[in-house]
Amino acid sequence: MRNFDQWLRDALMDANLLQFEKVLAEADTREVDFSPRYLRERMRMLADPFGWAERRGRSAGSRAARNIACAVLVCTLALGALMAASPTVRAAVLNWLREFSGDTVTYSTNPYISDSAPEDAAPQDWQITWLPEEYTLWDFYAATSFSKWTFLSVESGDSLDFGVSAPGGNSRIQIGTVPDPEAVRERVFVRGRAADYYADGSEQLLVWETPEGFLLRLLAKGAMDRETLVKVAESAACYGGDAPSYEMGWVPPDFHDIDGLRGNGVCHREWVRRGVILSWKYVVRPACPFTVPEGTPEEVTVNGLPGRFWASLETVPEVPGGPDDSTSEIDGVTITAGVSTGDDTNSTLMWEDPETGAVFYLRGELEKSDLLRMAESVKRVDTPSP
C-alpha cells in the first residue's frame, strides 16, 4: 500500500496542474511581461556595469542607514507608548538633568520630557515624616513650583533644609554650597532610586528624583551623619487624599491677604497692614513640633483647647502710609515690601487639634486679644478652598 505522504504529494501536484493548466499550455508561446522598472534597471546595468554596481553599493548603505533610523524611530515611539502606559517605565527616564560649572551644580528639567507635575500632587504635598528627636520645624514656604522646609536642632543649632521642585516647565535649581561638586559627588540610593550625594566638611547635600518626577533635596549643616541623612530622605512622602483643612475666619480690620498656599495637610497664609505682617501656618501630623520662641509661654485656651502664648518683648509702631500693597511676583515667588522687624517685636500663639493632629502657629505684631480672636475663628472645613 502506498504511504500517506506519497498520496498527499500526488494530490498536491494534481491540484497545481489543474490550477495552472492554462498558464503552462501558453508558456512556450507567451512573451514575458517585464515591468518598466525592471527594464530601466537592466538598461542601466548593461550601459555601465561598474557604475551600476557602485551605485548599488551606495544604495545598500543608504538603505541600511534608513533601516537603522526607522528602527530608532520605532523604538522611540514604543518607549513613548510604554511611558504613557506604564508608570514603571516612565519613572526610569530622568526628568532632571545635572550640569556642573565650577563650584555650582545645576539641576534643570529635561527638555525631551514633556511630563508635568501630577494633577493630584504639588511640591507642598511632600513632607518629611521622620527626624531625629531634637529637631523642630523653623519655617516652611511653598509656591506653585517649589516648596522649602527648614528644621533646626534645639540642642546643637544644626539645620536641615528640605526642598521640593515640580517637574515640567523651565525649572532650574542652582546649588552652590559644596566646592568642586563634580569631584566629590557620590552615588547613594534612596528607596532604591539613585541619588547624588555631596559632602564638604560640615555640609552635606542629597538630591534625588521621585517616580513622579519631583526633584527632592536635603541640605544638612552640622554634625548629622550620612546614614541619618539618607534615613530622613527615605521618610519623605507625598500626602495624598483629603487631609483635614482649616480656614481663618477673622483677621483685624484693614489687613490685606498677600500670600497663601494650601496643600494636603499644610497651609501658610500671610496678611499685611501698613508694614505689619501676620503669619498663620498649620501642619497636620508633622514629623516634629514648631520651633518655639525664647522665654516662658503663658498658658491660654483656644476654643477649649490648651495653647501657649509668647508676648513680644517690645512694640514697633505701625508705619503711617506703609506699603500695604507693595507686592510683586517673580518666577512664582511673592515679594512683599514691608518693615523689617526682629523676633522681639512679634507675639506668637501655638495650639493643637488633638482630633486631627493639626498643629497651628500664629505670629505677628498684635495684642494677645487679637491673636486669640484670630485663633478662635479658625474652623475646620470639609472641602479645601482653592
C-alpha positions, 0 to 999 in steps of 0.5 A: 500500500502506498504511504500517506505522504506519497498520496498527499504529494500526488494530490498536491501536484494534481491540484497545481496542474489543474490550477495552472493548466492554462498558464503552462499550455501558453508558456512556450508561446507567451512573451514575458511581461517585464515591468518598466522598472525592471527594464530601466534597471537592466538598461542601466546595468548593461550601459555601465556595469561598474557604475551600476554596481557602485551605485548599488553599493551606495544604495545598500548603505543608504538603505541600511542607514534608513533601516537603522533610523526607522528602527530608532524611530520605532523604538522611540515611539514604543518607549513613548507608548510604554511611558504613557502606559506604564508608570514603571517605565516612565519613572526610569527616564530622568526628568532632571538633568545635572550640569556642573560649572565650577563650584555650582551644580545645576539641576534643570528639567529635561527638555525631551520630557514633556511630563508635568507635575501630577494633577493630584500632587504639588511640591507642598504635598511632600513632607518629611515624616521622620527626624531625629528627636531634637529637631523642630520645624523653623519655617516652611514656604511653598509656591506653585513650583517649589516648596522649602522646609527648614528644621533646626536642632534645639540642642546643637543649632544644626539645620536641615533644609528640605526642598521640593521642585515640580517637574515640567516647565523651565525649572532650574535649581542652582546649588552652590554650597559644596566646592568642586561638586563634580569631584566629590559627588557620590552615588547613594540610593534612596528607596532604591532610586539613585541619588547624588550625594555631596559632602564638604566638611560640615555640609552635606547635600542629597538630591534625588528624583521621585517616580513622579518626577519631583526633584527632592533635596536635603541640605544638612549643616552640622554634625548629622551623619550620612546614614541619618541623612539618607534615613530622613530622605527615605521618610519623605512622602507625598500626602495624598487624599483629603487631609483635614483643612482649616480656614481663618475666619477673622483677621483685624480690620484693614489687613490685606491677604498677600500670600497663601498656599494650601496643600494636603495637610499644610497651609501658610497664609500671610496678611499685611497692614501698613508694614505689619505682617501676620503669619498663620501656618498649620501642619497636620501630623508633622514629623516634629513640633514648631520651633518655639520662641525664647522665654516662658509661654503663658498658658491660654485656651483656644476654643477649649483647647490648651495653647501657649502664648509668647508676648513680644518683648517690645512694640514697633509702631505701625508705619503711617502710609506703609506699603500695604500693597507693595507686592510683586511676583517673580518666577512664582515667588511673592515679594512683599515690601514691608518693615523689617522687624526682629523676633522681639517685636512679634507675639506668637500663639501655638495650639493643637487639634488633638482630633486631627493632629493639626498643629497651628502657629500664629505670629505677628505684631498684635495684642494677645486679644487679637491673636486669640480672636484670630485663633478662635475663628479658625474652623475646620472645613470639609472641602479645601478652598482653592 
